[in-house]
Amino acid sequence: WEYQVGPSVGIEAGDHIWCSRYILERITEQAGVVLTLDPKPIDGDWNGAGCHTNYSTK
């Protein structure tokens, strides 16, 4: 699954990503779930299933 951060402007986007990552790590820790930020954690042919970033000008 995925989660979204934003909207953010400029360098603030990096701050929001780091904060959201910290919060996600704490939530998964409390829930007893293993978190990985590896875009392809399982070997194999995963065409199009990599880490991606979407940008919007609106």
N, C-alpha and C positions, 0 to 999 in steps of 0.2 A: 504494500500500500504506500501511499505518499501523503505528505502534508505540505502545506503552503505557508510561506512567510511573505508579508507585505500588505499593502504597497509600501515601498521604501524608496528614498531618494539618495543617490550618491553613496558615500561611505557608510551611511546609516544602514544600508542593506547588509553589509558585512557584519555589523554589530547585531542586527536582528537574527542573522543566520547562526552566529555563535551562541546567542542567548537561547534561541529555540532548540539548538542542538543540546545544550546543557539541560534544559527542561525535559526534553525527550529522554535523555539518559537517566535522569532522576525518576521519571515516570516508569520506565521499563525496569529500573532497579527495584522499585517498590512492588511492581507487578510480578517480579520473578521471570521476566522475559529477557532473552538474549538479544541485544541490539548490535547490528553491524551496519556500517556506513559504506561497505564495499558495494560498488555498483553491480557487480556480478558475483555473488557469494558462492554460487554452485557452478562447477565446470560443465561445459557443454556448449552447444550452439544456441545462443540466446540473441539472435538477430534483433536489434532494436530495443533490447531490454537493458540498456546501459544507463549510466548516470546522465541526466540531462537538465538543462536549465531553460526556463521560458522567460522571455522578456516581453513587456508590453509598454507601448508608448501612450496608452490611454489611461 
